[in-house]
Amino acid sequence: MKIKAFSKEGLNQAIKLDPKMKEKLELANWINNTVDKLNTQVDAYEAEVEMMNLNLKKGKKLDSTKQARNDLLVNTAEKHKNHIKKLEAILRLMENDHVGTDKVVYNLVYSLLIIVVGCFIER
């Protein structure tokens, strides 16, 4: 059956994506959402560290529990920044078609997901 290009069926047919492109878009959206969540966490950690430092009087140091919390927040923020860089690198590679949405990428993303979820649960 012949379908005219500008009929309802023809226009709807152009909107449909092939499965590989759909999978690529879904993975790209997930990566972007994860990067946004990580950036939000980094901002929250950095704000908490800054609040601790602002509450100090000049010449005084944090007590041991606050110092430990401060160190944990700084280290976690650095780890998040590294994960963000890795996710953005994967995203760029996918967009440039240097790597597909195959098993390797899903394993990388799954590993990062475990780390990210673990950091959200810690807080």
PyMOL commands that set and color helices and strands:
alter all, ss='L'
color gray80, all
select helices_A, chain A and resi 8-15+19-54+64-95+103-122
alter helices_A, ss='H'
color red, helices_A
deselect
rebuild
show_as cartoon
